[in-house]
Amino acid sequence: MPPARLSNPSSNIPVPRWPRDPLVAMAQKKRGKDPASVSMRRLVKKLDKAKIMHAIMGGMAVYVHGYRRFTDDVDVLVTADGLQTFRERLVPKDYEPVAGRSRRFVDRVNGVTVDLLLTGGTPGFGKPGPISFPDPAEVREKIDDIYFINLATLICLKLAAFRPKDYADVVDLIRVNNLDESFLDRLHPTLHHDYLEALAHRRREDESEARNG
């Protein structure tokens, strides 16, 4: 993600430091020492202290649900009241607003971008439909002392977002969690076709790998 355009350009906020060596970066991520993971834990502590109901989403949720990929930002689901409290309690002391993006902020400690996703909003860039961001209280689960969105909701929202990178995440989440048709019962009916397409995609990949040894 390119550096964010801050509302206050004079803010003295560092640029996130990522290792050039991919092996070092992988080891750092595995230990939870990469900038985004450090920023996520700091954010969660502040949200808990402010009593803001939340659930971590995006690449961090994908990672904790089994697909070990990198991400350079933090996405968190909150309600409208939670967003208001966040602004009142944490902005700009801890998080600097990004110009032109009302729910995007930058961690003042290490420069990591934090996006607040709002209950009732639409995933991705699509038009409002039957799938919207839910109340975090209804879809979160605690993993290693942090509340993340649960796997079924994560897959639902990624399918509803209808973006190539989200579809790719679903294919990999299906693979690492060994999901099959029985998972359909946990998904919104309007997403069944897309889920089955992703499942078929994963099976074709498995067949190709088996043929090629």
Secondary structure, 3 states (H helix, E strand, C coil): CCCCCECCCCCCCCCCCCCCCHHHHHHHHHCCCCHHHHHHHHHHHHHHHCCCCCEEEHHHHHHHCCCCCCCCEEEEEECHHHHHHHHHHHCCCCEEEECCEEEEEEECCCCCEEEEEECCCCCCCCCCCCCCCCCHHHHEEEECCEEEECHHHHHHHHHHHCCHHHHHHHHHHHHHCCCCHHHHHHCCHHHHHHHHHHHHHHHHHHHHHHHCC
